[in-house]
Amino acid sequence: MSLQVIASPDGSILWVSGDLPGSIHDTAAARIWNILAAT
């Protein structure tokens, strides 16, 4: 299982993705969850 987490500079968790298969690379997961559009 693979989860993506976005945290603030102080370490506070801002967002956690749903689970994806562990074989998904981080870049692919960022595209699936549209993380880059949120920044």
mmJSON file of the N, C-alpha and C atoms, coordinates in Angstrom:
{"data_MODEL":{"atom_site":{
"group_PDB":["ATOM","ATOM","ATOM","ATOM","ATOM","ATOM","ATOM","ATOM","ATOM","ATOM","ATOM","ATOM","ATOM","ATOM","ATOM","ATOM","ATOM","ATOM","ATOM","ATOM","ATOM","ATOM","ATOM","ATOM","ATOM","ATOM","ATOM","ATOM","ATOM","ATOM","ATOM","ATOM","ATOM","ATOM","ATOM","ATOM","ATOM","ATOM","ATOM","ATOM","ATOM","ATOM","ATOM","ATOM","ATOM","ATOM","ATOM","ATOM","ATOM","ATOM","ATOM","ATOM","ATOM","ATOM","ATOM","ATOM","ATOM","ATOM","ATOM","ATOM","ATOM","ATOM","ATOM","ATOM","ATOM","ATOM","ATOM","ATOM","ATOM","ATOM","ATOM","ATOM","ATOM","ATOM","ATOM","ATOM","ATOM","ATOM","ATOM","ATOM","ATOM","ATOM","ATOM","ATOM","ATOM","ATOM","ATOM","ATOM","ATOM","ATOM","ATOM","ATOM","ATOM","ATOM","ATOM","ATOM","ATOM","ATOM","ATOM","ATOM","ATOM","ATOM","ATOM","ATOM","ATOM","ATOM","ATOM","ATOM","ATOM","ATOM","ATOM","ATOM","ATOM","ATOM","ATOM","ATOM","ATOM"],
"id":[1,2,3,4,5,6,7,8,9,10,11,12,13,14,15,16,17,18,19,20,21,22,23,24,25,26,27,28,29,30,31,32,33,34,35,36,37,38,39,40,41,42,43,44,45,46,47,48,49,50,51,52,53,54,55,56,57,58,59,60,61,62,63,64,65,66,67,68,69,70,71,72,73,74,75,76,77,78,79,80,81,82,83,84,85,86,87,88,89,90,91,92,93,94,95,96,97,98,99,100,101,102,103,104,105,106,107,108,109,110,111,112,113,114,115,116,117],
"type_symbol":["N","C","C","N","C","C","N","C","C","N","C","C","N","C","C","N","C","C","N","C","C","N","C","C","N","C","C","N","C","C","N","C","C","N","C","C","N","C","C","N","C","C","N","C","C","N","C","C","N","C","C","N","C","C","N","C","C","N","C","C","N","C","C","N","C","C","N","C","C","N","C","C","N","C","C","N","C","C","N","C","C","N","C","C","N","C","C","N","C","C","N","C","C","N","C","C","N","C","C","N","C","C","N","C","C","N","C","C","N","C","C","N","C","C","N","C","C"],
"label_atom_id":["N","CA","C","N","CA","C","N","CA","C","N","CA","C","N","CA","C","N","CA","C","N","CA","C","N","CA","C","N","CA","C","N","CA","C","N","CA","C","N","CA","C","N","CA","C","N","CA","C","N","CA","C","N","CA","C","N","CA","C","N","CA","C","N","CA","C","N","CA","C","N","CA","C","N","CA","C","N","CA","C","N","CA","C","N","CA","C","N","CA","C","N","CA","C","N","CA","C","N","CA","C","N","CA","C","N","CA","C","N","CA","C","N","CA","C","N","CA","C","N","CA","C","N","CA","C","N","CA","C","N","CA","C","N","CA","C"],
"label_alt_id":[null,null,null,null,null,null,null,null,null,null,null,null,null,null,null,null,null,null,null,null,null,null,null,null,null,null,null,null,null,null,null,null,null,null,null,null,null,null,null,null,null,null,null,null,null,null,null,null,null,null,null,null,null,null,null,null,null,null,null,null,null,null,null,null,null,null,null,null,null,null,null,null,null,null,null,null,null,null,null,null,null,null,null,null,null,null,null,null,null,null,null,null,null,null,null,null,null,null,null,null,null,null,null,null,null,null,null,null,null,null,null,null,null,null,null,null,null],
"label_comp_id":["MET","MET","MET","SER","SER","SER","LEU","LEU","LEU","GLN","GLN","GLN","VAL","VAL","VAL","ILE","ILE","ILE","ALA","ALA","ALA","SER","SER","SER","PRO","PRO","PRO","ASP","ASP","ASP","GLY","GLY","GLY","SER","SER","SER","ILE","ILE","ILE","LEU","LEU","LEU","TRP","TRP","TRP","VAL","VAL","VAL","SER","SER","SER","GLY","GLY","GLY","ASP","ASP","ASP","LEU","LEU","LEU","PRO","PRO","PRO","GLY","GLY","GLY","SER","SER","SER","ILE","ILE","ILE","HIS","HIS","HIS","ASP","ASP","ASP","THR","THR","THR","ALA","ALA","ALA","ALA","ALA","ALA","ALA","ALA","ALA","ARG","ARG","ARG","ILE","ILE","ILE","TRP","TRP","TRP","ASN","ASN","ASN","ILE","ILE","ILE","LEU","LEU","LEU","ALA","ALA","ALA","ALA","ALA","ALA","THR","THR","THR"],
"label_asym_id":["A","A","A","A","A","A","A","A","A","A","A","A","A","A","A","A","A","A","A","A","A","A","A","A","A","A","A","A","A","A","A","A","A","A","A","A","A","A","A","A","A","A","A","A","A","A","A","A","A","A","A","A","A","A","A","A","A","A","A","A","A","A","A","A","A","A","A","A","A","A","A","A","A","A","A","A","A","A","A","A","A","A","A","A","A","A","A","A","A","A","A","A","A","A","A","A","A","A","A","A","A","A","A","A","A","A","A","A","A","A","A","A","A","A","A","A","A"],
"label_entity_id":["1","1","1","1","1","1","1","1","1","1","1","1","1","1","1","1","1","1","1","1","1","1","1","1","1","1","1","1","1","1","1","1","1","1","1","1","1","1","1","1","1","1","1","1","1","1","1","1","1","1","1","1","1","1","1","1","1","1","1","1","1","1","1","1","1","1","1","1","1","1","1","1","1","1","1","1","1","1","1","1","1","1","1","1","1","1","1","1","1","1","1","1","1","1","1","1","1","1","1","1","1","1","1","1","1","1","1","1","1","1","1","1","1","1","1","1","1"],
"label_seq_id":[1,1,1,2,2,2,3,3,3,4,4,4,5,5,5,6,6,6,7,7,7,8,8,8,9,9,9,10,10,10,11,11,11,12,12,12,13,13,13,14,14,14,15,15,15,16,16,16,17,17,17,18,18,18,19,19,19,20,20,20,21,21,21,22,22,22,23,23,23,24,24,24,25,25,25,26,26,26,27,27,27,28,28,28,29,29,29,30,30,30,31,31,31,32,32,32,33,33,33,34,34,34,35,35,35,36,36,36,37,37,37,38,38,38,39,39,39],
"pdbx_PDB_ins_code":[null,null,null,null,null,null,null,null,null,null,null,null,null,null,null,null,null,null,null,null,null,null,null,null,null,null,null,null,null,null,null,null,null,null,null,null,null,null,null,null,null,null,null,null,null,null,null,null,null,null,null,null,null,null,null,null,null,null,null,null,null,null,null,null,null,null,null,null,null,null,null,null,null,null,null,null,null,null,null,null,null,null,null,null,null,null,null,null,null,null,null,null,null,null,null,null,null,null,null,null,null,null,null,null,null,null,null,null,null,null,null,null,null,null,null,null,null],
"Cartn_x":[0.845,0.0,0.899,0.457,1.188,0.242,0.695,-0.063,0.8,0.178,0.874,0.445,1.396,1.121,1.69,0.916,1.412,1.451,2.622,2.808,3.308,2.996,3.481,4.941,5.64,7.04,7.247,6.227,6.379,6.029,5.67,5.391,3.932,3.053,1.622,1.117,0.338,-0.213,-1.375,-1.291,-2.322,-3.27,-2.756,-3.571,-2.958,-3.808,-3.372,-4.244,-3.615,-4.345,-5.041,-5.831,-6.329,-5.2,-5.447,-4.386,-4.332,-3.128,-2.854,-1.97,-1.918,-1.013,0.427,1.187,2.565,3.471,3.063,3.897,3.781,2.879,2.71,3.867,4.555,5.641,5.066,5.867,5.409,4.91,5.603,5.185,3.825,3.602,2.301,1.209,1.504,0.516,0.171,1.164,0.911,-0.022,0.143,-0.755,-2.156,-2.254,-3.561,-4.349,-3.699,-4.386,-4.378,-3.78,-3.74,-3.097,-2.054,-1.388,-0.758,-0.121,0.585,-0.355,-1.595,-2.562,-2.992,-2.841,-3.279,-2.227,-1.008,0.052,0.138],
"Cartn_y":[-1.158,0.0,1.233,2.257,3.517,4.65,5.53,6.727,7.94,9.021,10.282,11.227,11.982,12.901,14.262,15.3,16.669,17.245,17.776,18.34,19.777,20.567,21.944,21.934,23.061,23.107,22.727,22.947,22.58,21.116,20.368,18.947,18.593,19.583,19.302,18.648,17.586,16.9,17.718,18.059,18.86,18.012,16.887,16.053,14.672,13.657,12.277,11.687,11.054,10.458,9.181,8.668,7.314,6.346,5.069,4.104,3.718,3.439,2.959,1.726,0.889,-0.26,0.197,-0.574,-0.222,-0.083,-0.633,-0.549,0.799,1.662,2.991,3.891,4.489,5.413,6.741,7.499,8.763,9.742,9.833,10.761,10.376,9.094,8.626,8.902,8.679,8.941,10.43,11.292,12.736,13.111,12.46,12.727,12.193,10.999,10.402,11.29,11.777,12.598,14.081,14.443,15.834,16.757,16.261,17.002,18.293,18.251,19.434,20.591,20.32,21.387,22.08,21.415,21.97,22.87,22.87,23.657,25.039],
"Cartn_z":[0.0,0.0,0.0,-0.699,-0.793,-0.432,0.452,0.819,0.519,0.143,-0.077,1.043,1.564,2.668,2.306,2.571,2.44,3.845,4.212,5.544,5.424,6.428,6.475,6.93,6.807,7.237,8.709,9.548,10.964,11.237,10.19,10.333,10.516,10.556,10.683,9.406,9.558,8.392,7.845,6.549,5.901,5.069,4.538,3.65,3.562,3.531,3.326,2.226,1.257,0.137,0.57,-0.336,-0.183,-0.504,-0.298,-0.565,-2.039,-2.484,-3.834,-3.709,-4.741,-4.689,-4.457,-3.726,-3.402,-4.604,-5.743,-6.946,-7.653,-7.207,-7.816,-7.373,-8.34,-8.022,-7.53,-6.774,-6.2,-7.254,-8.38,-9.432,-9.991,-10.203,-10.702,-9.676,-8.408,-7.36,-7.309,-7.465,-7.472,-8.611,-9.755,-10.888,-10.612,-10.045,-9.747,-8.792,-7.747,-6.746,-7.104,-8.244,-8.713,-7.673,-7.037,-5.963,-6.479,-7.635,-8.128,-8.412,-8.801,-9.062,-7.776,-6.646,-5.366,-4.735,-5.271,-4.645,-5.217],
"occupancy":[1.0,1.0,1.0,1.0,1.0,1.0,1.0,1.0,1.0,1.0,1.0,1.0,1.0,1.0,1.0,1.0,1.0,1.0,1.0,1.0,1.0,1.0,1.0,1.0,1.0,1.0,1.0,1.0,1.0,1.0,1.0,1.0,1.0,1.0,1.0,1.0,1.0,1.0,1.0,1.0,1.0,1.0,1.0,1.0,1.0,1.0,1.0,1.0,1.0,1.0,1.0,1.0,1.0,1.0,1.0,1.0,1.0,1.0,1.0,1.0,1.0,1.0,1.0,1.0,1.0,1.0,1.0,1.0,1.0,1.0,1.0,1.0,1.0,1.0,1.0,1.0,1.0,1.0,1.0,1.0,1.0,1.0,1.0,1.0,1.0,1.0,1.0,1.0,1.0,1.0,1.0,1.0,1.0,1.0,1.0,1.0,1.0,1.0,1.0,1.0,1.0,1.0,1.0,1.0,1.0,1.0,1.0,1.0,1.0,1.0,1.0,1.0,1.0,1.0,1.0,1.0,1.0],
"B_iso_or_equiv":[0.0,0.0,0.0,0.0,0.0,0.0,0.0,0.0,0.0,0.0,0.0,0.0,0.0,0.0,0.0,0.0,0.0,0.0,0.0,0.0,0.0,0.0,0.0,0.0,0.0,0.0,0.0,0.0,0.0,0.0,0.0,0.0,0.0,0.0,0.0,0.0,0.0,0.0,0.0,0.0,0.0,0.0,0.0,0.0,0.0,0.0,0.0,0.0,0.0,0.0,0.0,0.0,0.0,0.0,0.0,0.0,0.0,0.0,0.0,0.0,0.0,0.0,0.0,0.0,0.0,0.0,0.0,0.0,0.0,0.0,0.0,0.0,0.0,0.0,0.0,0.0,0.0,0.0,0.0,0.0,0.0,0.0,0.0,0.0,0.0,0.0,0.0,0.0,0.0,0.0,0.0,0.0,0.0,0.0,0.0,0.0,0.0,0.0,0.0,0.0,0.0,0.0,0.0,0.0,0.0,0.0,0.0,0.0,0.0,0.0,0.0,0.0,0.0,0.0,0.0,0.0,0.0],
"pdbx_formal_charge":[null,null,null,null,null,null,null,null,null,null,null,null,null,null,null,null,null,null,null,null,null,null,null,null,null,null,null,null,null,null,null,null,null,null,null,null,null,null,null,null,null,null,null,null,null,null,null,null,null,null,null,null,null,null,null,null,null,null,null,null,null,null,null,null,null,null,null,null,null,null,null,null,null,null,null,null,null,null,null,null,null,null,null,null,null,null,null,null,null,null,null,null,null,null,null,null,null,null,null,null,null,null,null,null,null,null,null,null,null,null,null,null,null,null,null,null,null],
"auth_seq_id":[1,1,1,2,2,2,3,3,3,4,4,4,5,5,5,6,6,6,7,7,7,8,8,8,9,9,9,10,10,10,11,11,11,12,12,12,13,13,13,14,14,14,15,15,15,16,16,16,17,17,17,18,18,18,19,19,19,20,20,20,21,21,21,22,22,22,23,23,23,24,24,24,25,25,25,26,26,26,27,27,27,28,28,28,29,29,29,30,30,30,31,31,31,32,32,32,33,33,33,34,34,34,35,35,35,36,36,36,37,37,37,38,38,38,39,39,39],
"auth_comp_id":["MET","MET","MET","SER","SER","SER","LEU","LEU","LEU","GLN","GLN","GLN","VAL","VAL","VAL","ILE","ILE","ILE","ALA","ALA","ALA","SER","SER","SER","PRO","PRO","PRO","ASP","ASP","ASP","GLY","GLY","GLY","SER","SER","SER","ILE","ILE","ILE","LEU","LEU","LEU","TRP","TRP","TRP","VAL","VAL","VAL","SER","SER","SER","GLY","GLY","GLY","ASP","ASP","ASP","LEU","LEU","LEU","PRO","PRO","PRO","GLY","GLY","GLY","SER","SER","SER","ILE","ILE","ILE","HIS","HIS","HIS","ASP","ASP","ASP","THR","THR","THR","ALA","ALA","ALA","ALA","ALA","ALA","ALA","ALA","ALA","ARG","ARG","ARG","ILE","ILE","ILE","TRP","TRP","TRP","ASN","ASN","ASN","ILE","ILE","ILE","LEU","LEU","LEU","ALA","ALA","ALA","ALA","ALA","ALA","THR","THR","THR"],
"auth_asym_id":["A","A","A","A","A","A","A","A","A","A","A","A","A","A","A","A","A","A","A","A","A","A","A","A","A","A","A","A","A","A","A","A","A","A","A","A","A","A","A","A","A","A","A","A","A","A","A","A","A","A","A","A","A","A","A","A","A","A","A","A","A","A","A","A","A","A","A","A","A","A","A","A","A","A","A","A","A","A","A","A","A","A","A","A","A","A","A","A","A","A","A","A","A","A","A","A","A","A","A","A","A","A","A","A","A","A","A","A","A","A","A","A","A","A","A","A","A"],
"auth_atom_id":["N","CA","C","N","CA","C","N","CA","C","N","CA","C","N","CA","C","N","CA","C","N","CA","C","N","CA","C","N","CA","C","N","CA","C","N","CA","C","N","CA","C","N","CA","C","N","CA","C","N","CA","C","N","CA","C","N","CA","C","N","CA","C","N","CA","C","N","CA","C","N","CA","C","N","CA","C","N","CA","C","N","CA","C","N","CA","C","N","CA","C","N","CA","C","N","CA","C","N","CA","C","N","CA","C","N","CA","C","N","CA","C","N","CA","C","N","CA","C","N","CA","C","N","CA","C","N","CA","C","N","CA","C","N","CA","C"],
"pdbx_PDB_model_num":[1,1,1,1,1,1,1,1,1,1,1,1,1,1,1,1,1,1,1,1,1,1,1,1,1,1,1,1,1,1,1,1,1,1,1,1,1,1,1,1,1,1,1,1,1,1,1,1,1,1,1,1,1,1,1,1,1,1,1,1,1,1,1,1,1,1,1,1,1,1,1,1,1,1,1,1,1,1,1,1,1,1,1,1,1,1,1,1,1,1,1,1,1,1,1,1,1,1,1,1,1,1,1,1,1,1,1,1,1,1,1,1,1,1,1,1,1]
}}}
